[in-house]
Amino acid sequence: QKEVEQNSGPLSVPEGAIASLNCTYSDRGSQSFFWYRQYSGKSPELIMSIYSNGDKEDGRFTAQLNKASQYVSLLIRDSQPSDSATYLCAVNSPAGGTSYGKLTFGQGTILTVHP
Amino acid sequence: DTEVTQTPKHLVMGMTNKKSLKCEQHMGHRAMYWYKQKAKKPPELMFVYSYEKLSINESVPSRFSPECPNSSLLNLHLHALQPEDSALYLCASSHVRAPNQPQHFGDGTRLSIL
């Protein structure tokens, strides 16, 4: 059973702080890693993707990947109230000979940024 | 606005009704997906189509019947659903021969079964 675990949350940070979201995965064959943001009542929105070890920065967001530790994280700098949402970690692993794999989601971490 | 369009946005139906959900994308993706999402849970994969052929069925009950009439369209036909089938139904698409490419989600259809 391929598993993706996220820090349980909910996570509450003050405006302007750094929010740190963590995710571990069980399948060492996993090839690609994504962070989706989901506002209440809306669909998941891709905010970051990362494929190789190290850091990837995009604006206020930084994704970190450590395949040896099977660990992915998302840092949100200068957090804003508009960042308040559920953040889903998703891991893509090869599946049944397909060339596109299967996406497994973590349970999500609810982030609240308070003014 | 998302590049994957789902209709209708909301659907209320009785347990004896037959209805269909529709998904359309024009990103040239040849893999399309149906997910079911219950409140406070992550999306659960239901079906995957690759090059318009069903490639993954995650043991979904037969009251859900997917169809992929062409490379841009994906339907989900619903019949004799149960109250526990009430959920947000999400369509997604991605490139096929590129496992590192992400899936892009539509806005979803919120389904309520009376």
Interface residues (C-beta under 8 A of the other chain):
Chain A: Q31 S32 F34 Y36 G41 K42 S43 P44 E45 L46 S49 Y51 L88 N92 P94 A95 G96 T98 S99 Y100 G101 K102 L103 F105 G106 Q107 G108
Chain B: T2 A31 K40 K41 P42 P43 L45 V48 S50 S55 I56 L88 L90 S94 H95 V96 R97 A98 P99 N100 Q101 P102 Q103 H104 F105 G106 D107 G108 R110
